Amino acid sequence: MQIPTWMTERLPDLTRNQFECWQSLLEERTGNYYSWQHRSILQAGLVRRMHELQLRNYDEYLNLINAPSSSLEWTTLVENLTVRETRFFRHFPSCDVVRNYLDTLLEHPDKRSIEAWSVGCSTGQEAWTLAMLINNKVSTLNRLVRFGVTATDISLGALAHGRKGVYKEREVSSLEPALRDKFFQKAGSGRVQVVEHLRERVCFARVNVLDLDRAPMRNMDLIFCQNLLIYFRRWRRIAIIEQLVKRLSPGGLLVLGPGEITNWQYPELEAVENDQTLAFVRRRL
Ligand SMILES: C[S@@+](CC[C@H](N)C(=O)[O-])C[C@H]1O[C@@H](n2cnc3c(N)ncnc32)[C@H](O)[C@@H]1O
């Protein structure tokens, strides 16, 4: 069989002008900012999708994306461009901050429910990590404490994966055996699945962090947002963090990725003293 030439021919590099059109479109719709130095990452994502569509011209693809009926194509492009790298218990010091916070929060005998939110949850590992941490804590109490974790992302593919809760065995191989046994069951073909009683606690939903003003989350005890804002410009990171703060309950904990925002203070927040993490508690009025 003869391979069509469009499959083998290398596409030309983006010109400066083409790059700037794509750069501003992506930043406007997703917040992700590609600098000229990172254009090869943007170009690789576009080319992958353009090959599938048998398109050879960046402007033609831009017109397609800008067309009124292009929402499905836009969703597919987002799948090609988002960085989804993640893992269970990705940042141990942040997990320790969550454990300490839960200890303090649940000292109050009236505290009967916990709401947590993983913002930019990718394929779910971060949300399941929070669910495991909370489950382990509440199961030591001699009273019933309900909890729920909301997991949000812009990528529908990532959310579908997270919702299923099925992962390769090697992804959980570094977890403590007690955690693996308690929270994962064999799913065949070298895979495991999060157990049902934990799956019932986590809800996955599509939320673009640029549209947080429309998101219904309120009074969160814990908001975890790591490795998402690093792709955004500083002014936008600050605007999003301020939106997240509004969704924390008084006394709630916000955990960002270390270094995700520097030289920033917010009057409503008190920094958690731990030099390996970037976490804040919302002051009680
Ligand atoms: C590198 S992953 C981080 C995953 C996880 N938080 C962690 O630290 O392991 C970044 C995630 O942010 C998501 N993302 C990118 N832009 C977004 C936006 N505007 N709104 C919501 N999620 C977004 C991507 O789809 C991706 O799943």
The ligand as an SDF file (V2000), in Angstrom:
LIG
                    3D

 27 29  0  0  0  0  0  0  0  0999 V2000
    0.3590   18.8110   34.5970 C   0  0  0  0  0  0  0  0  0  0  0  0
   -1.3260   18.4240   34.9010 S   0  0  0  0  0  0  0  0  0  0  0  0
   -1.3360   18.5290   36.6730 C   0  0  0  0  0  0  0  0  0  0  0  0
   -2.1160   17.4170   37.2900 C   0  0  0  0  0  0  0  0  0  0  0  0
   -2.1310   17.4010   38.8210 C   0  0  0  0  0  0  0  0  0  0  0  0
   -2.6970   18.6070   39.3490 N   0  0  0  0  0  0  0  0  0  0  0  0
   -0.7580   17.1810   39.3740 C   0  0  0  0  0  0  0  0  0  0  0  0
   -0.1410   18.1110   39.9000 O   0  0  0  0  0  0  0  0  0  0  0  0
   -0.2580   16.0610   39.2930 O   0  0  0  0  0  0  0  0  0  0  0  0
   -2.1510   19.9380   34.4290 C   0  0  0  0  0  0  0  0  0  0  0  0
   -3.6390   19.7490   34.2010 C   0  0  0  0  0  0  0  0  0  0  0  0
   -4.2400   21.0410   34.0790 O   0  0  0  0  0  0  0  0  0  0  0  0
   -5.2570   20.9480   33.1120 C   0  0  0  0  0  0  0  0  0  0  0  0
   -5.5710   22.2870   32.5830 N   0  0  0  0  0  0  0  0  0  0  0  0
   -4.8670   23.0500   31.7140 C   0  0  0  0  0  0  0  0  0  0  0  0
   -5.5050   24.1970   31.4670 N   0  0  0  0  0  0  0  0  0  0  0  0
   -6.6450   24.1680   32.1880 C   0  0  0  0  0  0  0  0  0  0  0  0
   -7.7170   25.0860   32.3600 C   0  0  0  0  0  0  0  0  0  0  0  0
   -7.7590   26.2480   31.7260 N   0  0  0  0  0  0  0  0  0  0  0  0
   -8.7290   24.7300   33.1840 N   0  0  0  0  0  0  0  0  0  0  0  0
   -8.7080   23.5550   33.8520 C   0  0  0  0  0  0  0  0  0  0  0  0
   -7.7300   22.6340   33.7310 N   0  0  0  0  0  0  0  0  0  0  0  0
   -6.6990   22.9490   32.9200 C   0  0  0  0  0  0  0  0  0  0  0  0
   -4.6910   20.0090   32.0470 C   0  0  0  0  0  0  0  0  0  0  0  0
   -5.7080   19.4340   31.2550 O   0  0  0  0  0  0  0  0  0  0  0  0
   -3.9490   18.9950   32.9190 C   0  0  0  0  0  0  0  0  0  0  0  0
   -4.7420   17.8870   33.2010 O   0  0  0  0  0  0  0  0  0  0  0  0
  1  2  1  0
  2  3  1  0
  2 10  1  0
  3  4  1  0
  4  5  1  0
  5  6  1  0
  5  7  1  0
  7  8  2  0
  7  9  1  0
 10 11  1  0
 11 12  1  0
 11 26  1  0
 12 13  1  0
 13 14  1  0
 13 24  1  0
 14 15  1  0
 14 23  1  0
 15 16  2  0
 16 17  1  0
 17 18  1  0
 17 23  2  0
 18 19  1  0
 18 20  2  0
 20 21  1  0
 21 22  2  0
 22 23  1  0
 24 25  1  0
 24 26  1  0
 26 27  1  0
M  CHG  2   2   1   9  -1
M  END
$$$$
